[in-house]
């Protein structure tokens, strides 16, 4: 499994992904789930994936392979005119892999299961965030629902539901994403370090931060230990249950 | 869906269940998930269920129907010599319903899916807590893993993982269960009020608290509002992310 989260804010977009994959509990590996398509001053697109690794890797490979001319029905993702077109590029790549692999997977009892988060900004368009499904269809984040999660999303959802709004700062959203990831890692073995963090400040058309966070990262270590103790204090400060 | 949690502590056992069921998003109802088998001074058994409501209700009905003589292979649950035998009673009832209904359900494309938490104490035995699966098999809580959850368990797992140990008091475990339930209700529409809370203090062989908690419950209202603001304070107190 995996866990990826992205939040679309007034200030920009924060992306965070883990790097654990597993094909059974005795077959655990580390693969990066984040791919960046960037041309400074023109576009930044960050793509994160969850689901079957063979499918998601094929989708990314196909997106790069379209470099020369695009695919049959549209442009190369680096030439898409806006984020909606870029999401269509990813959707078409998913469908291409489906056409090629789904029947063979089905014969082996394997679902064609993959999901992506795509976000960023293309010159002339606003920052936008999309979530794509196995069928290559997609939805777009809005002010009402300004974040998407894929993979093992439930453990880390409550803290985001409580903390993140469109007016949240990039720094606070990054902190919240790391807490959400920490809660997920503690409760689910299939999500693990290192993490990939990318931060895109609105209208800069360049990533300010793209960072790999391992067990030795000082800020993440501090979040892990201090969030746990802050929660315990908050818990103890809450009036005792009248029932016991 | 549903959410139930129980924690086995040195002081006793805390049980909490919600009461929402849904057969599709346009078919939402309220059904209690908690059944108590109690004979003061002899035994307290609390059973909570998740999964297909027709199955779980049938299991409970069969357990009561065994009142006269028990089932073919063992005693009535109120005559079980210890908690392990009581868990076997529930397991046999699950298998009886499986034998009767599973094939018909399969014809309609419905999985035979049900799970239970059973906990309490029988005179002469220690307090014990079990989780039962669709096959009627079960596992028992221990000092290393002192809680069980069934239903929509992921949202509310991180707070329990961080807060609950065998030495946690009944009052703190009840508070933690309510926070865990609140996080789940906020993030998942298929879990809802009212809640059933039962608290069993070790060696009393009687429930001290069996309480229905609705939206107007003062303590739960306080938990909902103050936990949210305590989390926000803890979040703001945590040093700002160096990346933003």
Boltz contact constraints between the chains, C-beta under 6 A:
constraints:
  - contact:
      token1: [A, 154]
      token2: [B, 154]
      max_distance: 6.0
  - contact:
      token1: [A, 154]
      token2: [B, 155]
      max_distance: 6.0
  - contact:
      token1: [A, 155]
      token2: [B, 154]
      max_distance: 6.0
  - contact:
      token1: [A, 155]
      token2: [B, 158]
      max_distance: 6.0
  - contact:
      token1: [A, 157]
      token2: [B, 187]
      max_distance: 6.0
  - contact:
      token1: [A, 158]
      token2: [B, 155]
      max_distance: 6.0
  - contact:
      token1: [A, 158]
      token2: [B, 183]
      max_distance: 6.0
  - contact:
      token1: [A, 158]
      token2: [B, 187]
      max_distance: 6.0
  - contact:
      token1: [A, 161]
      token2: [B, 186]
      max_distance: 6.0
  - contact:
      token1: [A, 161]
      token2: [B, 187]
      max_distance: 6.0
  - contact:
      token1: [A, 162]
      token2: [B, 228]
      max_distance: 6.0
  - contact:
      token1: [A, 162]
      token2: [B, 231]
      max_distance: 6.0
  - contact:
      token1: [A, 163]
      token2: [B, 235]
      max_distance: 6.0
  - contact:
      token1: [A, 170]
      token2: [B, 244]
      max_distance: 6.0
  - contact:
      token1: [A, 171]
      token2: [B, 240]
      max_distance: 6.0
  - contact:
      token1: [A, 171]
      token2: [B, 241]
      max_distance: 6.0
  - contact:
      token1: [A, 171]
      token2: [B, 244]
      max_distance: 6.0
  - contact:
      token1: [A, 174]
      token2: [B, 241]
      max_distance: 6.0
  - contact:
      token1: [A, 174]
      token2: [B, 243]
      max_distance: 6.0
  - contact:
      token1: [A, 174]
      token2: [B, 244]
      max_distance: 6.0
  - contact:
      token1: [A, 175]
      token2: [B, 241]
      max_distance: 6.0
  - contact:
      token1: [A, 183]
      token2: [B, 158]
      max_distance: 6.0
  - contact:
      token1: [A, 186]
      token2: [B, 161]
      max_distance: 6.0
  - contact:
      token1: [A, 187]
      token2: [B, 157]
      max_distance: 6.0
  - contact:
      token1: [A, 187]
      token2: [B, 158]
      max_distance: 6.0
  - contact:
      token1: [A, 187]
      token2: [B, 161]
      max_distance: 6.0
  - contact:
      token1: [A, 199]
      token2: [B, 243]
      max_distance: 6.0
  - contact:
      token1: [A, 209]
      token2: [B, 243]
      max_distance: 6.0
  - contact:
      token1: [A, 219]
      token2: [B, 242]
      max_distance: 6.0
  - contact:
      token1: [A, 226]
      token2: [B, 238]
      max_distance: 6.0
  - contact:
      token1: [A, 228]
      token2: [B, 162]
      max_distance: 6.0
  - contact:
      token1: [A, 230]
      token2: [B, 234]
      max_distance: 6.0
  - contact:
      token1: [A, 231]
      token2: [B, 162]
      max_distance: 6.0
  - contact:
      token1: [A, 234]
      token2: [B, 230]
      max_distance: 6.0
  - contact:
      token1: [A, 234]
      token2: [B, 234]
      max_distance: 6.0
  - contact:
      token1: [A, 235]
      token2: [B, 163]
      max_distance: 6.0
  - contact:
      token1: [A, 238]
      token2: [B, 226]
      max_distance: 6.0
  - contact:
      token1: [A, 240]
      token2: [B, 171]
      max_distance: 6.0
  - contact:
      token1: [A, 241]
      token2: [B, 171]
      max_distance: 6.0
  - contact:
      token1: [A, 241]
      token2: [B, 174]
      max_distance: 6.0
  - contact:
      token1: [A, 241]
      token2: [B, 175]
      max_distance: 6.0
  - contact:
      token1: [A, 242]
      token2: [B, 219]
      max_distance: 6.0
  - contact:
      token1: [A, 243]
      token2: [B, 174]
      max_distance: 6.0
  - contact:
      token1: [A, 243]
      token2: [B, 199]
      max_distance: 6.0
  - contact:
      token1: [A, 243]
      token2: [B, 209]
      max_distance: 6.0
  - contact:
      token1: [A, 244]
      token2: [B, 170]
      max_distance: 6.0
  - contact:
      token1: [A, 244]
      token2: [B, 171]
      max_distance: 6.0
  - contact:
      token1: [A, 244]
      token2: [B, 174]
      max_distance: 6.0
